[in-house]
Every structure is written in C-alpha cells, then in structure tokens.
Amino acid sequence: MRDELAELIDRAEDAIATADRLVDENVSWRRSTRRQLDQTIELGTEFRKLAVSRLPAISSRHPAEDN
C-alpha cells in the first residue's frame, strides 16, 4: 500500500509540473500573439493613413452642378 501511495504522489507531482509548464507556455504564446496582433493593427493604421494621404482631393461640388 505504501508503494502505491508513493507512486500516486510521484504521478501527481509530475502532473503538477506538466500543468505548470503548459500554463507558462500558454502565457508565452498569448503574449507573443498579442504582440503580433498589436503590430498588425499598427501596420493597418499606417497603411490607411498612407492610402488616405494619396487619395486625390475630392471636390465638394457634385458633377451635376458642373452643367
């Protein structure tokens, strides 16, 4: 009985160590993903600014008013 209990305790400790490692890995992946998302949003904002700055000036007059 004592050997079985020791084996169960060892397995539980291994499981806890694995869970801790997986949680740490998950946090690392989440931070990395968040950084990538932030960079993507920043790039999108910069591209929109660039695209808007290159648009031709739009007249406030409508084509029908030109006649």
N, C-alpha and C positions, 0 to 999 in steps of 0.2 A: 504494500500500500504506500509506503514512504517513497519508493522509487517512482511509482505512478504520479504521485503528487509533485515530486521534483521535476518529472518530465513535463507535467502540465504547467508548472511555474516557468520552466525554460521556454516552452512554446508561447506562453502568454508574454513573456519578456521579449521574445523575438517578434511577436505580433505588434507589440507596442513600438519597438524600434522601427519596424517596417512602416507602421502608420505615421510615426514622426517624420520619417524620411519622405514619405509620399506627401504629407502636408507641406513640408518645406519645399519640395519640388513644385507642388501646386502653386504656392505663393510666388516662387520664382517665375513660373510660366505666366501667371496672372500679371505680374509686374512688367514682364517683357511684352506681353500682349498689349497692356495699357500704354506702354511707351510707343509701340508701333502704331496704335490707334491715334494717339496724340500727334505723332509725326504725320500720319496720313491726313488728319484734319488740318494741320498747319499747312501742308502742301496744297490741299484743296483750296484753302483760303487764299494762298499766294497765287495759285493759278487763276482763281476767279478775279482777283484784283488785276492781274496782268491782262486777262481777257477783256475786262471792262475798260481798262485804260486804252486798249487797242481798238475798241469799237468806234466807228465813225460818229461824229457828233450828230445827234438826231434833232432835226429842226422841230420847233414847237408848232409849225404850220402843217396843216394836212394837205395832201396832194390836191384835193378837191378845191382848196382855196386858191391854188395857183392859176386857175382859169379865169 
